[in-house]
Every structure is written in structure tokens, then in C-alpha cells.
Amino acid sequence: MYPNPVTSGLINLSFINSPESAAVYELHAMNGTLIRSRIVTITENATLQIPVEDLTAGSYILSLKTNQGLGARKIVVR
């Protein structure tokens, strides 16, 4: 995941040697409020771009759920 902190309006998630699969990403405010949820298709060696230009500066939690598991990271938008 890059860049973090985000200044360009986009978060990039790179998938290296990942099998093709459906995934769900969710973006939450630090208070737990769901801001955005999307179903996406991940392909091998692809980069998923998530737009965040509409977010105010601050910290957020980005989670990604695939058939391989769930991961979450704190992101900072400037």
C-alpha cells in the first residue's frame, strides 16, 4: 500500500503473485463509520487504485477482505 501518507488523492494496493479473486475493500473513519465499500476483482500482479480525493485530511482504516483472509491498515490523508 502506497503512498502513506496520501497526498495525491489515490491509494495504490499492489498484488504480487496473487491469484485472481473477488475482494471487498472498506474505508472507515477512525470512529468506525463506514465511508466506502466496494467489491473489486484482484488479478495477478495488478495494482488497485482507490480514490480518496474526496476525504478530508485525517486518519482512516482501509481493510481488504479476500478468500485468503482479511487485512487492515491505517492510512493518513493530507
N, C-alpha and C positions, 0 to 999 in steps of 0.2 A: 504494500500500500504506500503510495507516494503521491504528491508531496504531503508532508505533515510537519508543520502547519500548512494549511491550504491558503494560497494567495491568488491562485489562477482561476478559481471557480469550478475546478474539476478535481475529483479524487480518482486516481488510477489504481485498479486492482489487477495485478498480473498473475496469471495462472500458468505455471510451468509444469509440463508433463502431467497435466490434469486430464482425466477422461472427460469426454463430453457429457454434460449432465445439466439438469434444470437446477436452479438455485433461487433462493429468496434473499434479497437484502433488505434490511430495515435500518432506518436512520432515526435515532431517538435523541431528544433533548436530554440534558443531564437530570432533569426531574422525572424522566421516564415517559414523557409524552411522545407518542409516535408521530413523526413528521412525514415520513415517506416509507412506503413498502412497495417493492417491485419484484415480479418474477422475471428472471433472466435465464438465458442459456449460456453456459460456460463451455467454451471449446478449448481444445488442447493448445497451449502456448498463446493464449489470447490475452488481451488487456480489456477489462471492463472499465468504462469511464462513467462516473457518477457525478451529475451536475450538482453543485452546491452554491452557485452564484446567488441564489435567492435567500440564502441563510444569513442571518445577522452574525456578526463576529461573536465567537464564543466556543465552548466545548460541546461535543456531541459524541454519541456512541454509534458506531457503524457495525452492524452484525451481518454475517453471511451464513446461511444455512444451506448445506448441500447434502447429498446422500452419504457423504463421507464425514459429516459432523457439523458442528456449529462453532464459529469463531467470532469474537467481538474485539474491537479496538476503539480507543478514544481518539477522536480527531479534533483538531483545533482549526477553526476558520478565522482568518484575519481579514 
